[in-house]
Each structure stands twice: as C-alpha cells, then as structure tokens.
C-alpha cells in the first residue's frame, strides 16, 4: 500500500500507485456504506473542521458524512456568512484554528493556491475541497472510482470532457488523474472556454461534439461556471445547448455503452438534457455522489494513518 502524503492538496503530486491505493481503500468504504452498519472507527476521537469559503452542497455534505461515519468530531464553520476574502485574513483564520488542535482541515476557497498556502501554516492534515480554477482532488478521485467500477478498468479508455474547461478545477484534476493512468482524454468546448495552452497538456482539443465524442467510453459534462465569467464567453445559453449540450442525439457518437457523468450542480437544458441526466441506463451521476462519500472516507483515513505513523517515525 502506498500513500505517503501529509495533505491532499491536488492530483498533481500523487503517483499512480497512490491513486490506486486511494481507490482500493475507497472500494472497501463503498461496501461499508452499503451495509447496515455504515460506521467505522478510523477517525475516532479526531477533530475535523470544514471551512467552505464558497457555496457547496454535495462536497460539504459528503465530507461531513464521511467524517461522522468514521467517528470524527465534525465542525462546519459558516464561512459564507463572513466577509473573509483577503489572503492575510485566511492565514489568520488558519492560525486561530490551528491553535485549537484539529486533526483534519477540509478547505474550499475561491482563490487558486489558497489551500496550499494554508497547508504551510498548520500542523494538521489539509484536504483541498476545491480552490478556484486550480484543483478539486476528491472530485477527480470519485470520478475515477465511478469510471473504474463501471468500466472494470482505469486505463486505455477514451474520455471526453465537455463544456466550460477554462473555469473548471474539476476538469484540471481529472485531466491530471486520467493522464497519469494512461487514458486518452479529449477536451470539447467552444474555443472561448478552452484555456490557451490546453494542447500542451497531452490531450486532444476540439470544438466539435461529434468528433470529440466519437467512440468515447466516458462523456463527462461540466457546468457553465457563470460565477467565474465576466461576460462574453458564450453567445446565449440556447445556442450553447444547441452546439454543446449533451442530448441523446449527440451521445450517439460515443460507444453504445458509454457512461454519462456530471459533477453537479447541473444546469438542466444548458449543458445536459434533463431526461438523459436521469436515465439510469446511461447516467452515473448518482453513483458519483455515492462514490464521493467513500473517497472522502478513504482520503481522511489514509491521511490520519500517516499522521499517526509520522508520530511514530514511519510513513505507510
Ligand atoms: C464542482 C466544483 O465546485 O468545482 N462541484 C462539485 O464539487 N461537485 C463543479 C461545479 O461547481 O460546477
């Protein structure tokens, strides 16, 4: 078993073996979550603080449930209500919390790099729950687990990631993870929503849905992140749906058994047809949410084991 990390800040620093370890432990937690017992002791007596400086439904609930199921004391700080925005204030908050001796700090922040900065200032394990456009490692891991369970493997697959790539930390973490595991990744979207330099990431880029989806095993749709746009990225939502929204007709270009994914929250009728999103024969969107709890249990379990091992002078 390999997972020699103090924090989970992104996919970038993880090796393929570390990713496999995280997914293997997650599989065990999927079984636990489906059982009647649904609880473990891996985080018994630990204190987990969730600091979400940006709105979140599923990620925050998922981290909270994951901690509670493993016996941690979980505290949610109501960050949205506060006016904390500046880097300096973030560090002050981190130092204040650090003085209370938490074991796990789960942080979502609108600025790219803010969570890494915070991790340098505290003694406990830090998990990035999404920082700006940078990374969202647990989302990429839960997507990987969903794909591995649906397809029976996580290599040599063709995966089309479609839509607003430019503003998406989900896309970035997924591109890194799927590339490390040797898959073929295609980015599909209007040129205004594809970051410049994307062609250097080892991915194929196209603005044509039928070319991008051709023979794909996995079609991953992304939300149009309007809160990160300052105007002019798309002509209109209607036109965007016409060209880039996933519907049964566009999906026909993919393999007949291709799965449809979306990290949520969804804009039905903008990036995806609502009926297709609910079609349990094609869409694995609810499985993604289920896998999210297991992945977060695994990540916090492994980090807590490393903290314990470090205290004894050895890492797993
Ligand atoms: C994503 C996020 O916050 O980056 N959502 C999530 O965590 N499930 C994607 C999004 O907001 O569109």
Boltz pocket constraint, residues with backbone or C-beta under 6 A from the ligand:
constraints:
  - pocket:
      binder: B
      contacts: [[A, 55], [A, 58], [A, 59], [A, 129], [A, 130], [A, 132], [A, 136], [A, 139], [A, 169], [A, 170], [A, 222], [A, 223], [A, 225], [A, 263], [A, 264], [A, 265]]
      max_distance: 6.0
